[in-house]
């Protein structure tokens, strides 16, 4: 059974669950929000951009950065965590931009996306663009390079996401929005300080054995076998490796959200496994996708960069 | 290819990676610890119990609780997060007990376990017992019941964990320590305020479609199909469902750690999908595995309950 991406015409989020309408209340448990306890249309109805990433601190920093980039009142330093009642995820907003953490791995981002997509549905949001801004291991590219994903592939380099539904395996498309990827690449031309490119992103269920690392608690393969695998990935078009993109592409695609994945490479996996760069270098790398997305959102909103904009910000 | 659990005789953690010895430095990136930056034997060499759970707040509360239960000096309120330099995981210690969060899902717990197991290896820890204390959905049991896992099974009710290594699938045993499970059940007899039982635990990659929930953003099956699946799981011996136990059992087993999984059921999935109990009820439920493990650790250390011990503590 194969499901393919379908975009809805209304601009509304496309919920595919006939049971949802008959529920008197919907508790978004892991976000600590709900349809009876919160006025979701009032809280979120005007959201146009959702940015998601693994680390809660990074997603708070991104919301603060966007607050400044959009020229909103106040310094944005005291943004409240909308999901403060739970420590599963953190959520912040800056104008029409929602910034949410999803922790690491497909199961964790899936829980967040199911509840986020229901939130956007309940809030009657329209024409939402969703972008994952993350970190990744690069493949044959310089550390610090930003990769815009054209296709998310699995550990066999196939553009598919296998979802277990009850006991059956359903294969889903991992297509992302090609126009959005091109628009993002165009935006990157205005930021010459770092390289941005488009490539395939490989998504795995494991950071160590699943990505061919030699430095886990378990490793049963040789350095040669590892390199042979990674070079095959490179030859298949893979330019970076992370742990969420296939599920993200599949779920967002099925629900009619325009979606993109933009990750910075923290290292080149053809050169090593350990992430050895100093904290301050890694921190600056992590800002690169944020700067690109800020430029894109400003452009979409017809805004110019704020006066006195500091291109680099600190933790 | 099938790998089975092997216990080492020395009491040391059993690292199965020939590459590790030749590394000059080991950076445990997601724990923000390393062999050159930290004296791991001095920091962790005396650790005998490691408790892991999804939520960082809960694992801090558990460390504070253990601090009191072990009669350690001070009130334990200001325990420092040993992994404060990263927000991927949180880690606290109380005497010989380490308490670590792993967030949600197999990929996330796998990253933490690889780095934790290397930490225990570098620190030359001996005879470590590791216990996952978590939350879960119950199956045909009262909410609030504590389930000690005898066997972790996958979504087809099979006691196996499939790990992708490079591109191949390796099948691993999900056996847990049977004697440890029995000892934990014996301890539970001393806590009559709640029910504890032994059963199979089903581990899935997804909270919504993968566990047969009708309340996700996507749902393509009927209520009847859902119940048919969950009843088959019940008939196969499954008493609760969570998202980490098979990987936990497989990794700990291969590395020679005595391991147990003890989860409280927050609801009965035969009765519904949404977690509707009030926060204070859920909070008390989450303390139940902690109380059981505290009783077990005290018994192992030959300690009696502290004077004036409050059985219920608040967030």
Interface residues (C-beta under 8 A of the other chain):
Chain A: X15 X16 X17 X18 X19 X20 X23 X25 X26 X27 X29 X30 X54 X55 X56 X57 X85 X87 X88 X103 X104 X105 X106 X107 X108 X110 X111 X113 X114 X115 X117 X118 X121 X155 X156 X163 X164 X165 X166 X167 X170 X204 X205 X206 X207 X208 X209 X210 X212 X214 X215 X216 X217 X218 X219 X220 X221 X223 X225 X226 X229 X243 X251 X254 X255 X274 X275 X276 X279
Chain B: X15 X16 X17 X18 X19 X20 X23 X25 X26 X27 X29 X30 X54 X55 X56 X57 X85 X87 X88 X103 X104 X105 X106 X107 X108 X110 X111 X113 X114 X115 X117 X118 X121 X155 X156 X163 X164 X165 X166 X167 X170 X204 X205 X206 X207 X208 X209 X210 X212 X214 X215 X216 X217 X218 X219 X220 X221 X223 X225 X226 X229 X243 X251 X254 X255 X274 X275 X276 X279
